[in-house]
Amino acid sequence: MLTHGCRALVAQYRRDLEAELQRREVGQGIERLRETYPVFARYPSVETLTALVRPRNPAYEDKDTVLGILLGQIQTDKARTLFPLLNRIFWGSLLSIFGRKRRDCPNPADLFSRILVEFVQVAVTYPLARRPRKIDANLYLDTWKKVTAWQREEAQYREQYEPLRTCMKTLKPPV
């Protein structure tokens, strides 16, 4: 269960994402995909594309095809016009990572921002030619691993500098 502060943070990110999806360039990019690739015609809305990536969806071939095309377009587009669509498709997965990782993080806002940053990095550098199957699971796991490594580094940093912080608090300022 998310605390009130976490719920507000997630709600704000979601509102920002929905606003991004309403931008004209994103809509035009999605329409270009539907015109260029017949598989996108079977999924007329963002919600149907999002449902495609949900676990236990029987349309495995469509899922990998759609995600492969979307990642390929994102990796070649310098403006990253279609990234809000990919972000929206994986919103549930990103929330899952946040829900499972937030217990170990003192600052939920930093954690959620880091999850989004790592997801962007994983998506942009995803090796489609080398890993063309189970793209959704691979993106999730790669993001999970990067966030875990970041949390480990942050914990080591806090652990290393905590004695210094404690020492600084006990020192009295000069009069």
C-alpha positions as a Markdown table, in Angstrom:
| # | Residue | x | y | z |
|---|---|---|---|---|
| 1 | Met | 0.0 | 0.0 | 0.0 |
| 2 | Leu | 1.4 | 3.4 | -0.9 |
| 3 | Thr | 1.5 | 6.1 | 1.7 |
| 4 | His | -0.3 | 9.4 | 1.1 |
| 5 | Gly | 2.9 | 11.2 | 0.0 |
| 6 | Cys | 3.8 | 8.3 | -2.4 |
| 7 | Arg | 0.3 | 8.3 | -3.8 |
| 8 | Ala | 0.5 | 12.0 | -4.5 |
| 9 | Leu | 3.9 | 11.7 | -6.1 |
| 10 | Val | 2.7 | 8.8 | -8.4 |
| 11 | Ala | -0.5 | 10.7 | -9.2 |
| 12 | Gln | 1.5 | 13.8 | -10.3 |
| 13 | Tyr | 3.8 | 11.7 | -12.5 |
| 14 | Arg | 0.7 | 10.0 | -14.0 |
| 15 | Arg | -0.9 | 13.4 | -14.8 |
| 16 | Asp | 2.3 | 14.6 | -16.4 |
| 17 | Leu | 2.4 | 11.4 | -18.5 |
| 18 | Glu | -1.2 | 11.7 | -19.6 |
| 19 | Ala | -0.5 | 15.3 | -20.6 |
| 20 | Glu | 2.5 | 14.2 | -22.6 |
| 21 | Leu | 0.3 | 11.6 | -24.4 |
| 22 | Gln | -2.1 | 14.4 | -25.4 |
| 23 | Arg | 0.6 | 16.3 | -27.3 |
| 24 | Arg | 0.0 | 16.6 | -31.0 |
| 25 | Glu | 3.4 | 15.1 | -31.9 |
| 26 | Val | 2.8 | 12.0 | -29.9 |
| 27 | Gly | -0.6 | 11.5 | -31.5 |
| 28 | Gln | 0.9 | 12.0 | -34.9 |
| 29 | Gly | 3.6 | 9.4 | -34.1 |
| 30 | Ile | 1.1 | 6.9 | -33.0 |
| 31 | Glu | -0.9 | 7.4 | -36.2 |
| 32 | Arg | 2.2 | 7.0 | -38.3 |
| 33 | Leu | 2.8 | 3.6 | -36.6 |
| 34 | Arg | -0.8 | 2.5 | -37.3 |
| 35 | Glu | -0.4 | 3.5 | -41.0 |
| 36 | Thr | 3.0 | 1.9 | -41.4 |
| 37 | Tyr | 2.6 | -1.3 | -39.4 |
| 38 | Pro | -0.6 | -3.3 | -39.7 |
| 39 | Val | -0.1 | -4.9 | -36.3 |
| 40 | Phe | -0.8 | -1.5 | -34.7 |
| 41 | Ala | -4.2 | -1.3 | -36.5 |
| 42 | Arg | -5.4 | -4.1 | -34.2 |
| 43 | Tyr | -4.8 | -1.9 | -31.2 |
| 44 | Pro | -6.8 | 1.3 | -31.8 |
| 45 | Ser | -6.1 | 3.0 | -28.4 |
| 46 | Val | -3.4 | 3.5 | -25.8 |
| 47 | Glu | -5.4 | 1.3 | -23.4 |
| 48 | Thr | -5.5 | -1.6 | -25.8 |
| 49 | Leu | -1.7 | -1.3 | -26.3 |
| 50 | Thr | -1.3 | -1.2 | -22.5 |
| 51 | Ala | -3.5 | -4.3 | -22.2 |
| 52 | Leu | -1.2 | -6.1 | -24.7 |
| 53 | Val | 1.7 | -6.0 | -22.2 |
| 54 | Arg | -0.2 | -7.2 | -19.2 |
| 55 | Pro | 0.9 | -10.5 | -17.8 |
| 56 | Arg | -0.7 | -13.7 | -19.1 |
| 57 | Asn | -1.8 | -12.0 | -22.3 |
| 58 | Pro | -2.0 | -14.7 | -24.9 |
| 59 | Ala | -0.9 | -12.5 | -27.8 |
| 60 | Tyr | 2.8 | -13.1 | -27.3 |
| 61 | Glu | 3.7 | -12.6 | -31.0 |
| 62 | Asp | 1.9 | -9.3 | -31.2 |
| 63 | Lys | 3.5 | -8.2 | -27.9 |
| 64 | Asp | 7.0 | -8.7 | -29.1 |
| 65 | Thr | 6.3 | -7.3 | -32.5 |
| 66 | Val | 4.7 | -4.2 | -31.2 |
| 67 | Leu | 7.4 | -3.6 | -28.6 |
| 68 | Gly | 10.1 | -4.3 | -31.1 |
| 69 | Ile | 8.7 | -1.8 | -33.5 |
| 70 | Leu | 8.1 | 0.8 | -30.8 |
| 71 | Leu | 11.7 | 0.4 | -29.4 |
| 72 | Gly | 13.1 | 0.6 | -32.8 |
| 73 | Gln | 11.3 | 3.8 | -33.5 |
| 74 | Ile | 12.3 | 5.3 | -30.2 |
| 75 | Gln | 16.0 | 4.4 | -30.7 |
| 76 | Thr | 16.1 | 6.0 | -34.1 |
| 77 | Asp | 14.0 | 9.1 | -33.2 |
| 78 | Lys | 16.2 | 11.8 | -31.6 |
| 79 | Ala | 13.2 | 13.6 | -30.2 |
| 80 | Arg | 11.9 | 10.4 | -28.6 |
| 81 | Thr | 8.4 | 11.4 | -29.6 |
| 82 | Leu | 6.9 | 8.0 | -28.9 |
| 83 | Phe | 8.5 | 7.5 | -25.5 |
| 84 | Pro | 5.4 | 8.7 | -23.5 |
| 85 | Leu | 3.5 | 5.8 | -25.2 |
| 86 | Leu | 6.1 | 3.2 | -24.1 |
| 87 | Asn | 6.2 | 4.8 | -20.6 |
| 88 | Arg | 2.4 | 4.5 | -20.4 |
| 89 | Ile | 2.4 | 0.9 | -21.6 |
| 90 | Phe | 4.9 | 0.0 | -18.9 |
| 91 | Trp | 3.3 | 2.2 | -16.2 |
| 92 | Gly | 2.1 | -0.8 | -14.2 |
| 93 | Ser | 5.5 | -2.4 | -14.3 |
| 94 | Leu | 7.2 | 0.8 | -13.2 |
| 95 | Leu | 4.7 | 1.1 | -10.3 |
| 96 | Ser | 5.5 | -2.5 | -9.3 |
| 97 | Ile | 9.2 | -1.8 | -9.1 |
| 98 | Phe | 8.4 | 1.3 | -7.1 |
| 99 | Gly | 6.2 | -0.5 | -4.7 |
| 100 | Arg | 8.7 | -3.3 | -4.1 |
| 101 | Lys | 11.7 | -1.0 | -3.8 |
| 102 | Arg | 10.4 | 1.9 | -1.8 |
| 103 | Arg | 10.8 | 0.1 | 1.5 |
| 104 | Asp | 14.6 | 0.3 | 1.1 |
| 105 | Cys | 14.7 | 4.0 | 0.1 |
| 106 | Pro | 14.5 | 7.0 | 2.4 |
| 107 | Asn | 13.3 | 9.3 | -0.4 |
| 108 | Pro | 10.5 | 8.0 | -2.5 |
| 109 | Ala | 10.7 | 10.9 | -5.0 |
| 110 | Asp | 14.3 | 10.2 | -5.7 |
| 111 | Leu | 13.5 | 6.5 | -6.1 |
| 112 | Phe | 10.6 | 7.0 | -8.5 |
| 113 | Ser | 12.7 | 9.5 | -10.6 |
| 114 | Arg | 15.5 | 7.0 | -10.7 |
| 115 | Ile | 13.2 | 4.3 | -11.9 |
| 116 | Leu | 12.0 | 6.5 | -14.7 |
| 117 | Val | 15.5 | 7.5 | -15.7 |
| 118 | Glu | 16.8 | 3.9 | -15.6 |
| 119 | Phe | 13.7 | 2.8 | -17.7 |
| 120 | Val | 14.5 | 5.4 | -20.3 |
| 121 | Gln | 18.2 | 4.3 | -20.4 |
| 122 | Val | 17.2 | 0.6 | -20.7 |
| 123 | Ala | 14.7 | 1.3 | -23.5 |
| 124 | Val | 17.0 | 3.5 | -25.5 |
| 125 | Thr | 19.9 | 1.1 | -25.3 |
| 126 | Tyr | 17.9 | -2.2 | -25.6 |
| 127 | Pro | 19.6 | -4.6 | -28.0 |
| 128 | Leu | 16.7 | -5.6 | -30.2 |
| 129 | Ala | 18.8 | -7.7 | -32.6 |
| 130 | Arg | 20.3 | -9.7 | -29.8 |
| 131 | Arg | 17.2 | -10.1 | -27.6 |
| 132 | Pro | 14.1 | -10.0 | -29.8 |
| 133 | Arg | 11.8 | -12.1 | -27.6 |
| 134 | Lys | 10.2 | -11.4 | -24.2 |
| 135 | Ile | 11.0 | -7.7 | -24.6 |
| 136 | Asp | 8.6 | -6.7 | -21.8 |
| 137 | Ala | 10.1 | -9.0 | -19.3 |
| 138 | Asn | 13.6 | -8.0 | -20.3 |
| 139 | Leu | 12.8 | -4.3 | -20.0 |
| 140 | Tyr | 11.3 | -4.9 | -16.5 |
| 141 | Leu | 14.3 | -7.0 | -15.3 |
| 142 | Asp | 16.9 | -4.7 | -16.7 |
| 143 | Thr | 15.3 | -1.7 | -15.1 |
| 144 | Trp | 15.0 | -3.7 | -11.8 |
| 145 | Lys | 18.7 | -4.6 | -11.9 |
| 146 | Lys | 19.8 | -1.0 | -12.6 |
| 147 | Val | 17.6 | 0.4 | -9.8 |
| 148 | Thr | 18.9 | -2.3 | -7.4 |
| 149 | Ala | 22.5 | -1.4 | -8.3 |
| 150 | Trp | 21.7 | 2.3 | -7.7 |
| 151 | Gln | 20.1 | 1.5 | -4.3 |
| 152 | Arg | 23.1 | -0.5 | -3.3 |
| 153 | Glu | 25.5 | 2.4 | -4.2 |
| 154 | Glu | 23.3 | 4.8 | -2.3 |
| 155 | Ala | 23.2 | 2.5 | 0.8 |
| 156 | Gln | 27.0 | 2.2 | 0.7 |
| 157 | Tyr | 27.4 | 6.0 | 0.4 |
| 158 | Arg | 25.0 | 6.6 | 3.4 |
| 159 | Glu | 26.8 | 3.9 | 5.4 |
| 160 | Gln | 30.2 | 5.4 | 4.6 |
| 161 | Tyr | 29.3 | 8.9 | 5.6 |
| 162 | Glu | 26.9 | 8.3 | 8.5 |
| 163 | Pro | 29.7 | 8.4 | 11.1 |
| 164 | Leu | 30.9 | 11.7 | 9.7 |
| 165 | Arg | 27.4 | 13.1 | 9.9 |
| 166 | Thr | 27.0 | 11.9 | 13.5 |
| 167 | Cys | 30.4 | 13.5 | 14.4 |
| 168 | Met | 29.4 | 16.8 | 12.7 |
| 169 | Lys | 26.2 | 16.9 | 14.7 |
| 170 | Thr | 28.0 | 16.5 | 18.0 |
| 171 | Leu | 30.5 | 19.2 | 17.4 |
| 172 | Lys | 29.6 | 22.6 | 18.8 |
| 173 | Pro | 29.8 | 25.6 | 16.6 |
| 174 | Pro | 32.4 | 28.2 | 17.5 |
| 175 | Val | 31.0 | 31.0 | 19.7 |
